Amino acid sequence: MALRWADFITPSTLRLAPLVELLLEPISKPDQLERLQLGLQEALVNAVRHGNGCDPRKCLRIRRIVSPRWFVWQIQDEGDGVPAHARLSQLPERSDVACGRGFFLIQHCFDDVRWSGRGNRLQLAVRRSPSIAARLIVRGSDSRDLSAPV
């Protein structure tokens, strides 16, 4: 299996359900699907609200990458980025606060989470089923080592 990717550019809107469904098309395991749906939804909402300030004139750029071993989503907004010190994956101390759970949820929904240096692009990755990856590699359709996310 060769590396496959698809690019999506969409206006900044909170009507995200059709986009999330499209981004998750390659996922077939129901238990994995629910977890990834939650994580992608949270990442996209953060990009719209905090990155693009809910400005419909700004766009989100999303790349979905499918490799023999990984599913990867790269989400980029037009904002200034999240400072490195604010990229926490901890729950807020007070449970009644209105925000602060997003990065925690994202970290727990994916196997690998990485930020661009500027902080306006988030890369989310989940390992594919080992049995699927093994079958693809045995077929010899891709000789590159794709054991780590892109």
ABEGO torsion letter per residue (X at the ends): XBBBBBBBBBBBBABAAAAAAAAAAABABAAAAAAAAAAAAAAAAAAAAAAAGGBAABBBBBBBBBBAABBBBBBBBABAEBBAAABBABBBABAABABGAAAAAAAAABABBBBBAAGABBBBBBBBBAAAAAAAAAAGABABBAABBX
